[in-house]
Amino acid sequence: DIQLTQSPSSLSASVGDRVTITCRASQYISKYLNWYQHKPGKAPNLLIYGASSLQSAVPSRFSGSGFGTDFTLTISTLQPEDFATYYCQHSYSNPPWTFGQGTNVEIK
Amino acid sequence: EVQLVESGGSLVKPGGSLRLSCTASGFTFSNYYINWVRLAPGRGLEWVSSISNIGSYIYYADSVKGRFTISRDNAKNSLYLQMSSLRAEDTAVYYCARLQVGTTNKHFDLWGQGTLVTVSS
């Protein structure tokens, strides 16, 4: 099975900061990499699909990049509503479509 | 409104069984693969199971294989997860999620609000 390793597992940042989260796959997954935001008590929310495509209605401060095994989620200017946990997930080939272990973005 | 709504979560004893449901509305349910994903306390999201649009293809995570059964009834716009031989580590919020398929991507674009399963004596 394909494993995803996210880093960091948590980070503290201030409103207005630029935030970068990385996700490394244990094998080649082309561009089959998605990013989700999750807040307690709510449904996970798709941010980026296909490594770099912005989901409809998601603010443009979110962006994704990468191909193959190394991927990045960037929040250009952190807003108060962005404090949450972020997960990468691969959807390469057939399941299991594993998630990374998550990155908790906290207020500094 | 386009939505997925889970139900059926409750407190169950170890070794017990439970059936979760997920009801869809606002879209053509029979056109989509649907998945179960869970979030256990202190842990991250875990993909659990997937079923194709007419149920021809079914997949399970190793952690639930042989204990959980996914099924669907397209006439009722409903997805099910039959859970048996439940363990404490199955305690989680269970979400259903719709799979959207593009030419070079697949992603979970619609999620329910989740239903809580607690396995404890």
Interface residues (C-beta under 8 A of the other chain):
Chain A: D1 S30 K31 Y32 N34 Y36 H38 K42 A43 P44 N45 L46 Y49 G50 A51 S53 Q55 T85 Y87 Q89 S91 N94 P95 P96 W97 T98 F99 G100 Q101 G102
Chain B: N35 V37 L39 G44 L45 E46 W47 S50 Y59 A61 D62 Y95 A97 L99 Q100 G102 T104 N105 K106 H107 F108 D109 W111 G112 Q113 G114
